[in-house]
Amino acid sequence: MSAKDAPPPLPEPLLVEVADSHTHMDLQSGTVEEALVKAAAVGVTTVVQVGCDVKGSQWAAETAAAHENVHAAVALHPNEAPRIVLGDPDGWSRQGARQGGGDAALDDALNEIDRLAALPHVRGVGETGLDFFRTGPEGIAAQERSFRAHIEIAKRHGKALVIHDREAHADVLRVLDEEGAPERTVFHCYSGDAEMAGICAAKGYYMSFAGNVTFKNAQYLRDALAVAPLELVLVETDAPFLTPAPFRGRPNAPYLIPVTVRAMAEVRGMGENELAGAIAANTARAFDY
């Protein structure tokens, strides 16, 4: 294994326990048990496991049912909806190449998400939203239809809505306004600027910051974090992606949350214990556990 592929070392433990509000343990190496033990060793005692397609959402629900400190969120990722409707000829997603199934196939998938969202250990509906980075104009209608359906599912079941917003800020905010956002709405891997943070704050949306808040070129994220109300701030790994500096490019996992928490505390000019305590309370409130 090259140094680039090697898991980063365990950071100093946090003294105040905290939650990873968004992770993908099904995409990480090793077992769920190993991931949870490593995370708990550094003070990360709760994780939200997030589904991106039907299979991943079923896995998230099963994993949360089996582990009391794992909560699930279930959804069709914004890039998954167009693949279901239009097909996925290059097999970019985990399912490999697929034929398009049209709107009926999207309805079938949404019905399964709806069924899973009713389960007690499923605490969120997500990640859903809009992604104009990876999906071209032909896929936007399917994305938006799927997003609106997920908002309705989240509201009907009283679950948190977990939003994926990539290069689509204005449209995500527009759809939330048009549909009426659920009581608890989380912008996962918050990617807006300080001005958008002000809009989210006014609407009571949670902003979850990932390891990219530590990247050199991400001053706009640090500016957003600096103005976000403390009671709306969460932290996440989005592991195995977005590993914080100085480990950028190596595999991410929930045990690396302390690296990001310390960077966030520095940005806000506050102690890491105080920030961790606020994040822990916020995450429990956001996901109602």
ABEGO torsion letter per residue (X at the ends): XBAAABBBBBBBBBABBBBBABBBAAABBEBAAAAAAAAAAAGBABBBBBBABAAAAAAAAAAAAABAABBBBBBBBAAAAAAAAAEBAAGABAAEBBBBAEAAAAAAAAAAAAAAAABAABABBOBBEBBAAABBAAAAAAAAAAAAAAAAAAAAAGBBBBBBBBGAAAAAAAAAAAAEBBABBBBBGBABBAAAAAAAAAAGBBBBBBAAAABAAAAAAAAAAAABBAAABBBBAGOABGBBOAABGBBBBAAAAAAAAAAAAAAAGBBAAAAAAAAAAAAAAAAGX
